[in-house]
Amino acid sequence: MKMTFDLPADLAQRLKVKAAEEGLKLKDLLAEACRMFLEQPKKPKKTKAKKYPFPIFKGGHPAKPGEEMTPEKVDEILWGSNI
């Protein structure tokens, strides 16, 4: 199949030189390069890490009696008052 496309001049020149070094026609070099590109394994898409509004802590230990984080304790820490 015949195709026409534009390449940057420096890239076209490098391809011509490479084809000459390999003893190939330019069209054969390009066809082989395309085959190699298409045969590469597909790379998995990168997914963005899920962002949480607060840090997530793993591990830790149970709170000691009287140190449990209750709604009342949170209110006291944030607002300095007791319910």
Stockholm file with secondary structure:
# STOCKHOLM 1.0

chainA/1-83         MKMTFDLPADLAQRLKVKAAEEGLKLKDLLAEACRMFLEQPKKPKKTKAKKYPFPIFKGGHPAKPGEEMTPEKVDEILWGSNI
#=GR chainA/1-83 SS CCCCCCCCHHHHHHHHHHHHHHTCCHHHHHHHHHHHHHHSCCCCCCCCCCCCSSCCCCCCCCCCTTCCCCHHHHHHHHHSCCC
#=GC SS_cons        CCCCCCCCHHHHHHHHHHHHHHTCCHHHHHHHHHHHHHHSCCCCCCCCCCCCSSCCCCCCCCCCTTCCCCHHHHHHHHHSCCC
//
